[in-house]
């Protein structure tokens, strides 16, 4: 972007894809929890169920690509505890002790470089 040559390759933030994908996973999980009272380990199923939509800031095509093999770029780990009662509860009836929890980690391996970027999200707190 600061290169004198307008044809120079752009250098983007290497963390952006991980942050972008995890933000969308969060939106899908919350949409699912609001509707069903539970989180899901099945991220592809969440996309296909409509939990990923532009209305909640989630791009289904991007998520399906990230969740596909995508050349081994993205590796997800999803941990859901729907029996927990100490995290935020988004669905009715509300419970003063809280609701279920989830944690998702994502490892992105940058093609042709071997660089790895790790990101994590969790809904393991009570508000």
PyMOL commands that set and color helices and strands:
alter all, ss='L'
color gray80, all
select helices_A, chain A and resi 16-36+43-48+54-56+60-67+70-72
alter helices_A, ss='H'
color red, helices_A
select strands_A, chain A and resi 74-81+101-109+116-123
alter strands_A, ss='S'
color yellow, strands_A
deselect
rebuild
show_as cartoon
